[in-house]
Amino acid sequence: MVKWGEFASLRPDLADAGRQLLYQYGVGLAFLATTRDDGGPRVHPMCPLLTERELYAFIVPSPKRDDLHRDGRYALHSFAAEANEDAFYLTGRADLIADEVTTKKLATQFAAERGMAEPPAEIASWELFAFDIESGLLTRTTGHGD
């Protein structure tokens, strides 16, 4: 497994295209797949935060957050692109980040990406996770389903 920065060094083509697809709407948007306690899949939207070194996300109190605490495996998929059918996909393991300095810095980034002067008050109940990468896939389409 690698961090986002290592992934970007190893495959800058995939990382650049992935960043564009994750941020195609101005803020990070993706679908996060986790594993329920009965082994079944769960998919929810989420807002990834990319830095030069890491892929993070604040996860609200939810079943998907419980899933990550219990079993950190994940799959992440970019939102559908409006102009084409391109897609970006990652798999790996998510880990809780308890460092207050990092959490505060990322809360500020989260707010800035949304044009907010301050992070929202409810962010205090959210938890920050870092997503290490095991595999990545970029799908490019030139026509319908090509």
Secondary structure by P-SEA (a helix, b strand, c coil): cccaaaaaaacaaaaaaaaaaaaccccbbbbbbbbccccbbbbbbbbbbbcccbbbbbccccaaaaaaaacccbbbbcccccccccbbbbbbbbbbbccaaaaaaaaaaaaaaacccccccccccbbbbbbbbcbbbbbbbccccc
